[in-house]
């Protein structure tokens, strides 16, 4: 079978074959550690009568290998794969056309020959996380603003400590959030931040000068996000240190790091950037990937008061060792990479898979396709 979509030099998908409405000849293998709802599978069979659907209950995040009960002859007929970070070789799955990832991040595929040496379409689950991660971001920021960690410690000591200073907490009204990486998560952060009275600045690596360029073409939970890109009062863009410094110098009360991990974003926020944030005393949130921040410089920035505090759902290293000095840094909130957890995660993932099956059947561009040029 030929691949339906190829990638042109600009990194966008283009047509290469006619549509196949019934997906005749296609085989979907779902490698997930949970049972897809029966009504979902029934819906696939109804929509795509020619599609064979196979489910293997397997946790590709915990297991070191692919399931052994899937035999060599089985892999040869798989054309569509739903999986985490485990993949067959390109030789083992010669007819594979579409890989739907369970995660929004794609850094673990960038050096895999199945990605680098083929034109197989890899699509992320970008869009499954914005509601819950945004809640985590706003929750941790407001918790810091209102001294909730301190009061939680007091609960453990059965200690009633009333404050007679009516001005010892800062509400969010008129504060400014800078969102570094204005993707699906950043757009939902903007929506909630605006709702509580904050000003929003957005940063993207590529310029977005027109209304069309600011639109969101990824998966969106209905009614959420910023589909038209109208919420930021100011947009920044670029990849040079000078352009990044301009953004970080924009009097940000809250900096949200929501960029993918690529060679360009590793160590993006280090000592010079923390020094830039020093003037405002910015609160820094990282929900992207740990290595986006230089951890040693972060510890220094916290302990020296260059930034007011930080909320981290990702760290470098991860898991964070028990003896690591980041645990004892001043004004830090750390959670173990759980901000994306949600009872609705799997349902949204299956929504994205269904959309991409529809696009495959119609010969259209895939949703959330990873660009081999950009690496996300």
N, C-alpha and C positions, 0 to 999 in steps of 0.2 A: 504493500500500500504506500502511496505517496503522501508526504506531509501536506496538509491542507494549507498551512500558513508558513511563509518564509519571512525572513527579516531583511529589510533593505538597509543600505549603509547608514541611514539616519536613525536606525533603531526602532522603527515602527513596523507593524505587521502589515503584510500585503497579501492579496488573494493569490492562490496558485492552483485551485481546483474547483470543480463544480460542487454544488451542494449535494448532500446525501440525507434527505429529510428523515428517513427511518434509521439512520446510522447502521445500515446493513453492512455486515462484515466487521463491525467494531466489537471490542471486548473491553469492558471496564473492570479493573481490579481495584477494590477498595481495601487498602491496608490501614485499618483504623482499629483501636482497642475498644470499640463499642459497637453495638448493633444498630445499623441504620434503621429508622422506623419502617415498618412494613408498608405503610401507605406511601412513603417516599419511593421505595423500590417499585411498588405498583405503578406509581405515577411515571417513573422512567420507562417502564415496559409499555405503558399506554402511549406515551409521547414518542417513543423510539422503538417500534416493534422489532427492528433488526438488531438491537443492542443486546449483547450478552452481559449480564451483571454478575460478578463474583465478589463475595466478601470474605476476607480473612481477618479474624480477630487477632490483631498483632500490634504491639506498641513499638513503632519504629524509633521512638525516642529513648526507650529503656533497653530494648534488645540490641545486641551487638551485630546481629545478622538478620537477613531476610528469612521468612518462615521456610523451613526445610520441606514442608509438605506441598509447597508449590513447585512442581517439577519443571524440568528444562523445557519439555514440550508445552507446558502451560504458558511460560513466559514468552514463548515465540508467537503466541496468538494475542497477547495483550497489546492493545493499541492506546488505551487510556489508563492512567495510573493515578490513584489518590493515595498520597503517602506523606510521611514526614521526612527525616533526613537519611533514609536508607533507600538505595536504588539498585536495580540490576545493572549489569554492564551493557554497553550498547550492543555487544555481540550476543548476549543472552536474550535481549528483547529487540530484535531487529525491526519489528513493525510498530514500535512505540511512536505515537504522534503527539500526545498531550500528557503532561504531568501536572496534576493539580496538587500543589503543596498545601499542607495543613496550617502552615505558618504565614504570617505577613512578611517576615524576614526571609531573605534568600541567600544570605552570605555563605551558607554551607554548601551551596551548589556551584559556586563560582569557579572552583578549581576541579570540579568533577568532570571527567571526560564525557559523560552522558550529556552534559551541558555545553562544554567547550568544543567538542569534536562532532557535534550533530546539529541539525536544525530543528530538533524536537522543541515544541513549545512548552515552556515552564511558566506556570501561572501561580501567583501567590494568593493567600487568603486575606489580602489587604482589604480592610473594611469590616472585619469581624470584631476588631478590638475597640474602636472609638468610644462606644458608650461606657464600657467598664473602665478603660484606662483613663478616660477623661474624669470619671468619678474619683478615681484614685488620685489623680493630679490635683484636682480642686480640693479633695478631702485633706490631703497631706498639707497643702499650702494653707488652707484655713485652720487646720489643726495647729500648725506652727504659729500663725498669726494670733490665735486665741489661746496659746499656751496649753493646749490639750495634753501633750506629752508630760508636762510638769504635773498637771492635775491627776493624770493616770498614776504617776508615781506616788502622789499623795494618797490616792485610794488604797494602795498597798500598805501604806503606813497608818491608815485610818486617821488622816490628818486633814482638818478643816482649816484652810489658809485663805481667809478672805482678803481681797485686795481693795484698799480704799482709794486707789488711783483709778478714776474712771477713764483715763486715757492710756492705759497700759496695753491695750489691744488695738490692732489696726484692721479695720474692715477693708474690703476690696474695692469699694467705690472710688473711681478715678485713678486707681492704680493701673500700671501698664504691664501687660504680658507680652513678651517677645517669644514667638513660636518659631524655633529653628527647625525647619522641615515642615512645610505647610501641606502635608498629605492628609489622608483621611482622619488620622488621630488629631492632628493639629487643627483641622477644620471644626471638629466637634469641641475641642478645647476652646476655640474662638467663640463658638455658639454659647457655651455655658458661661464663659468669662464675660461676654457682653451682657448676658442676662443678669449678672450680679454687679454690673456697673463698671467693668474694666474696659480700658482701651486696649486694642489689639494691634500689634505689629507682626507682620509675617516675613519670613525669610525663605527663599528658594534658591537652589543653585543656578537655575536658568531664569532669565528675565520673564516677567509676566506683564507686559505693558498694555495688553488689550483685554477687554471683557472676555473674549473667547479663550484667551490663553489662561485665564484665571479660573475657568470652569473645572469641576472635578469629574473625571471620567472613570473613576474607580467604583467599586461596590459601595453603596450608601444605604444604611438602614433608613427606611422611609421616614421623612420628617426631621431627620437629624443632619448634622454637619453644616457645611457652607457650600452647597452645590454650585453656586454662581460666583463664589469668591468675592463677595461684597462686604464681608464683615471687617477685614482689616482697614484701619484708617491710613496705614502706610505699608508699602511693600518694599522689601530689600531683596537683592539677589547678588550672586557672584560666588567665586571660589577662592579669590585671592585673600591673603591676610588683611589687606587694607579694607576690602569690602566687608569682611567679617567684623573687623574692628569698628567700622562705621555703625553696623547693626548693634553690636554689644555696647556701644557708647550712647545709645539712644534712651538713656534714663529708664532702664527696665527694672521694675520692681520684682518681676518674676520672669525667669528664663526657662522655657520648656525645650528640652532637647529631644526631638522626635525624628532624628535622621537615621537611615540605615547604616550598617557598618560596611564600609568599603575601604579600599586603600586610601582614598582621599579623606575619609572622615575619621580614621584612626588617630587618636591624640588631638582631635580638633580643638578641644578645650583644655589648655594647659596653662602654665604659669602666666604667660603674657596676656591670655584672655581673662584669667581671673583678676589680674591687675587692672585690666580695663573695667571690669565690673565693680572694682573696689570703690569707685566714686559714689555709686548709688547704693552699694551694699545689697546687691541683688540676691534673691533666693533662687537656687538652681535646682531644677528637677530633671532627672534623666530616666526616661522610660524606653530609650532606644536600645543601645547596646553598651555594655560597660566600657569597652576600650575607646569609645568616643571621647571619654575623659581620661586624662592622665591622673591616675589615682594618687600618686605621691604628691602631685601638685594640688590636688583636691584637699588632701589632709592638711597641707600647709595653709591653703586658702581658708579653710574652716577654722583652724586653730589660731591663725593670725588675724581673723576677722575681716579678711578681704571680701568675703560674702557673708550674708546674714545667716545662711543655713543651706541645707540641701535635703532633698528627698530622693532616694535612689531605689528603684526597683531592679536595677541591673548594676553589676559591679565588675571590676577587673582587678584581681581574678574572680571567677565565679565557679563554684560556690566560694564565698568569702571565708578564708580560714579563721578559726576561732581567735587566733592571736593577732590578727591583722589590726594595725593602728586605726583603720577607718572606723571600726566599731566604737572607739573611744573618742573620736573627734567631736568637737563642739557642734551642737545644733544640727545633728544629722538624724534623719529618719531613714531606716533601711528595711526593706521587705525583700523576700527571697524570690524575685522574678515571678510574682503572682498577680500583678496588676491586670493582666489580660484574661484572668480566669472569669468565666461566666457560665451560668447554666444555659445561656443562649448561644454559646460558641459553636457547638456542633451544628445547630440548625442554620446558622448564618453560613458556615462552611459549606453545607450541602446546598444552600441557595446559590452560592458562587459556582459550585460544580455544575448545578443544573443550568445556570446561565451559559457556562462555557460549553456544555453539551449542545445546547440550542445553537450557539454560534458555530460550533463545529458542523452541525447538521445543515446550517444555512450557508456555510462557507464564508463567515464573517470574522472580523478580527476578534481575538480572544480578550476577555476581561482580565486585567491585572497581569498581563504578560510581562515577564522579566526581560529587560533589554540586555542583550549581550554587549552592547556598547557602554551602557551606563552601570550595569551590574546590579540593577534593582528594577 
